[in-house]
Amino acid sequence: MTVFALSGHAERTNHIRDVRAKIDSMQHVLHQHRDSARLEIKAYRDSVRDVHRHAPVVMPHHLRVGWGDQLFETLMWRDLGHYSYLPEDYEAKYNENFRYTQHWFVEYLYRLNYRYSFGLLMDYSGVIWDSVLRDGRGNVLEREMNKSFHNITIVPTVRFSYYRHEYVSLYSAIGAGLNINTGTELDYKGRKTAVAPAINITLFGVCAGKGRWYGALEVGGMLSFNSAEEVYMLGSRIMTASVGVRL
């Protein structure tokens, strides 16, 4: 009886060992297949990226027109009121009745590849107001309408698209160029027209549309100044909306 018991125990032990060995062998094969599958998936993804990066871009020419806000101008140039408690023989000039054109722009971009586009942005904005002579009681003695200044900005631009989908893309952009400021007034140097460096930054942009037509919204800002006495834009054009066409 003891001999049969020992023999049965040995057989069970060998059987357990065989089962464990088979399990280990299967797990080893499974790990090999899994690693191989991961390498194949990675190679496929890399090949897809290469195709996107090096394949010819369909409709590479992008042309759009749009609108932007004038927050800086609205805060800086506005009605400040006038005296109404001084003698009638007191006279002073005030700038009143400000009108803001908003920013209007046109942009051309050439899409070089999956990520980068290069182009040129042209932007216009202006402010118009009345120069009013009043007496100390606030009565209007003389009104000169349509005093104004205008900014024409020309900025070469680079755009980086960090996410692209069939219908939506996300991007950032930066451009540096020149701003031409002109109008009816003379600055403190006696100039009607002045030229200053200009920078346009798009912190976040979203483009939506499939095919030829699309729309875009952007958050950023346009800056232009030579010094503290010659500031033409600072925090202007923070929000923009535009429509465009791919050619």
C-alpha positions as CSV (number, residue, x, y, z in Angstrom):
1,M,0.0,0.0,0.0
2,T,2.8,2.4,0.9
3,V,4.6,1.7,-2.4
4,F,1.4,2.4,-4.5
5,A,0.8,5.6,-2.5
6,L,4.3,6.9,-3.1
7,S,4.0,6.0,-6.8
8,G,0.7,7.9,-7.2
9,H,2.1,10.9,-5.4
10,A,5.1,11.0,-7.8
11,E,2.9,10.8,-10.8
12,R,0.8,13.7,-9.6
13,T,3.9,15.7,-8.9
14,N,5.2,15.1,-12.4
15,H,1.9,15.9,-13.9
16,I,1.8,19.3,-12.0
17,R,5.3,20.0,-13.2
18,D,4.3,19.3,-16.8
19,V,1.2,21.5,-16.5
20,R,3.3,24.4,-15.1
21,A,5.9,23.9,-17.8
22,K,3.2,24.1,-20.5
23,I,1.7,27.2,-18.9
24,D,5.1,28.9,-18.7
25,S,5.8,28.0,-22.3
26,M,2.4,29.4,-23.4
27,Q,3.0,32.6,-21.4
28,H,6.4,33.0,-23.0
29,V,4.9,32.6,-26.5
30,L,2.1,35.0,-25.6
31,H,4.7,37.7,-24.5
32,Q,6.6,37.2,-27.7
33,H,3.5,37.7,-29.8
34,R,2.4,40.7,-27.8
35,D,5.9,42.3,-28.1
36,S,5.8,41.6,-31.8
37,A,2.3,43.0,-32.2
38,R,3.4,46.2,-30.4
39,L,6.4,46.6,-32.7
40,E,4.2,46.1,-35.8
41,I,1.6,48.7,-34.5
42,K,4.4,51.2,-33.8
43,A,5.9,50.7,-37.3
44,Y,2.5,51.1,-38.9
45,R,1.9,54.4,-37.0
46,D,5.3,55.7,-38.0
47,S,4.7,54.9,-41.6
48,V,1.3,56.7,-41.5
49,R,3.0,59.8,-40.0
50,D,5.7,59.7,-42.7
51,V,3.0,59.5,-45.4
52,H,1.2,62.5,-43.9
53,R,4.4,64.5,-43.6
54,H,5.8,63.8,-47.1
55,A,2.7,63.3,-49.2
56,P,1.7,66.3,-51.4
57,V,-0.7,68.7,-49.6
58,V,-4.1,68.9,-51.2
59,M,-5.4,72.5,-51.7
60,P,-2.2,74.1,-50.1
61,H,-3.3,77.7,-50.7
62,H,-5.5,79.2,-47.9
63,L,-7.1,82.7,-48.2
64,R,-9.3,84.2,-45.5
65,V,-10.9,87.4,-44.4
66,G,-12.0,88.3,-40.9
67,W,-12.8,90.7,-38.0
68,G,-11.1,91.5,-34.8
69,D,-11.9,93.5,-31.7
70,Q,-10.4,96.9,-30.6
71,L,-10.2,96.5,-26.9
72,F,-7.1,98.6,-26.4
73,E,-8.4,101.5,-28.5
74,T,-11.8,101.4,-26.8
75,L,-10.1,101.7,-23.4
76,M,-7.6,104.3,-24.3
77,W,-9.7,106.6,-26.6
78,R,-13.1,107.4,-25.1
79,D,-15.3,110.3,-23.9
80,L,-14.0,111.7,-20.6
81,G,-16.7,114.4,-20.1
82,H,-16.2,118.1,-19.9
83,Y,-16.5,121.0,-17.5
84,S,-20.0,122.4,-16.8
85,Y,-19.4,124.7,-13.7
86,L,-16.9,127.2,-15.0
87,P,-17.5,130.7,-16.3
88,E,-19.0,131.0,-19.8
89,D,-15.9,132.8,-21.1
90,Y,-13.8,129.7,-20.3
91,E,-13.1,127.6,-23.4
92,A,-11.5,124.2,-23.9
93,K,-11.3,121.6,-26.6
94,Y,-12.5,118.0,-26.0
95,N,-12.3,114.8,-28.1
96,E,-15.7,113.3,-28.1
97,N,-18.0,110.8,-29.9
98,F,-15.4,108.2,-30.6
99,R,-16.2,105.6,-33.4
100,Y,-14.2,102.4,-33.8
101,T,-13.7,100.7,-37.1
102,Q,-12.7,97.3,-35.5
103,H,-10.0,95.2,-37.1
104,W,-10.5,94.0,-40.6
105,F,-7.9,91.7,-42.1
106,V,-7.0,89.4,-45.0
107,E,-4.5,86.6,-44.8
108,Y,-2.8,84.3,-47.3
109,L,-1.2,81.1,-46.1
110,Y,0.7,78.4,-48.0
111,R,0.4,75.0,-46.2
112,L,3.9,73.5,-46.6
113,N,3.2,70.2,-44.9
114,Y,1.1,68.5,-42.2
115,R,2.3,70.9,-39.5
116,Y,3.6,74.2,-40.9
117,S,2.1,77.0,-43.0
118,F,3.7,80.3,-44.0
119,G,2.0,83.4,-45.3
120,L,1.2,87.1,-45.0
121,L,-1.4,89.0,-42.9
122,M,-2.7,92.5,-43.7
123,D,-4.8,94.2,-41.1
124,Y,-6.6,97.6,-40.9
125,S,-8.0,99.4,-37.9
126,G,-8.9,103.0,-37.0
127,V,-10.6,105.4,-34.6
128,I,-12.7,108.4,-35.6
129,W,-13.8,111.2,-33.3
130,D,-15.0,114.9,-33.1
131,S,-12.9,117.7,-31.8
132,V,-15.3,119.9,-29.9
133,L,-14.8,123.4,-28.5
134,R,-17.0,124.1,-25.4
135,D,-17.4,127.0,-23.0
136,G,-17.2,126.5,-19.2
137,R,-21.0,125.7,-19.1
138,G,-20.5,122.8,-21.6
139,N,-22.1,124.6,-24.5
140,V,-20.7,123.7,-27.9
141,L,-19.0,126.6,-29.6
142,E,-17.4,124.7,-32.5
143,R,-17.3,121.1,-33.7
144,E,-14.8,119.6,-36.0
145,M,-15.9,116.1,-37.1
146,N,-14.0,113.1,-38.4
147,K,-10.7,113.5,-36.7
148,S,-9.0,110.2,-37.0
149,F,-6.0,107.8,-36.9
150,H,-5.5,104.6,-38.8
151,N,-3.3,101.6,-38.4
152,I,-2.2,99.5,-41.4
153,T,-0.3,96.4,-40.4
154,I,1.6,94.0,-42.6
155,V,2.9,90.9,-40.9
156,P,4.6,87.7,-42.4
157,T,3.2,84.8,-40.4
158,V,4.2,81.2,-39.4
159,R,1.5,78.8,-38.3
160,F,2.0,75.5,-36.4
161,S,-0.9,73.0,-36.4
162,Y,-0.6,70.7,-33.4
163,Y,-3.8,68.8,-34.0
164,R,-5.6,67.9,-37.2
165,H,-8.8,66.0,-37.9
166,E,-11.0,65.6,-40.9
167,Y,-13.3,68.5,-39.7
168,V,-11.3,70.4,-37.0
169,S,-7.7,71.6,-36.6
170,L,-6.0,73.4,-33.7
171,Y,-3.0,75.7,-34.2
172,S,-0.9,78.6,-32.9
173,A,0.8,81.3,-34.9
174,I,3.2,84.2,-34.7
175,G,4.1,87.0,-37.1
176,A,6.4,90.0,-37.1
177,G,6.3,92.9,-39.5
178,L,5.5,96.7,-39.7
179,N,2.7,98.9,-38.6
180,I,1.9,102.2,-40.5
181,N,0.1,104.7,-38.3
182,T,-1.4,107.8,-40.0
183,G,-4.4,110.1,-39.7
184,T,-5.4,113.7,-39.3
185,E,-3.3,114.5,-36.2
186,L,0.4,115.3,-35.7
187,D,2.3,113.3,-33.0
188,Y,4.7,114.8,-30.5
189,K,7.4,114.7,-33.2
190,G,5.2,116.6,-35.7
191,R,4.5,113.6,-37.9
192,K,1.3,112.6,-39.5
193,T,2.6,109.2,-40.5
194,A,4.9,106.9,-38.4
195,V,6.2,103.4,-38.9
196,A,6.8,101.0,-36.0
197,P,7.5,97.2,-35.5
198,A,4.4,95.0,-35.2
199,I,3.9,91.6,-33.7
200,N,0.8,89.4,-34.0
201,I,0.5,86.4,-31.8
202,T,-2.2,83.7,-32.0
203,L,-2.1,81.8,-28.7
204,F,-5.0,79.5,-29.6
205,G,-6.8,79.0,-32.9
206,V,-9.4,76.6,-34.1
207,C,-10.3,75.9,-37.7
208,A,-13.5,74.0,-38.6
209,G,-14.7,72.9,-42.0
210,K,-14.3,70.1,-44.5
211,G,-13.4,70.6,-48.1
212,R,-12.9,74.0,-49.6
213,W,-14.6,76.4,-47.1
214,Y,-13.9,76.8,-43.4
215,G,-14.3,79.1,-40.5
216,A,-11.8,80.1,-37.8
217,L,-11.7,81.6,-34.3
218,E,-8.5,82.9,-32.6
219,V,-7.3,84.3,-29.3
220,G,-4.1,86.3,-29.2
221,G,-3.1,89.9,-29.6
222,M,-1.4,92.5,-31.8
223,L,1.3,94.8,-30.5
224,S,3.0,97.8,-32.1
225,F,5.1,100.5,-30.4
226,N,8.5,102.3,-30.7
227,S,8.6,103.6,-27.1
228,A,6.3,104.5,-24.2
229,E,5.4,107.7,-26.1
230,E,4.7,105.8,-29.4
231,V,2.3,103.0,-28.6
232,Y,-0.1,102.2,-31.5
233,M,-1.4,98.9,-30.3
234,L,-1.1,96.9,-27.1
235,G,-3.6,94.2,-26.4
236,S,-5.6,94.9,-29.5
237,R,-7.2,92.3,-31.7
238,I,-7.5,89.8,-28.9
239,M,-10.4,88.0,-30.5
240,T,-10.8,87.3,-34.2
241,A,-13.4,85.5,-36.3
242,S,-12.9,84.7,-40.0
243,V,-14.0,82.7,-43.0
244,G,-11.7,81.2,-45.6
245,V,-11.3,79.2,-48.7
246,R,-8.8,76.5,-49.7
247,L,-7.4,76.6,-53.2
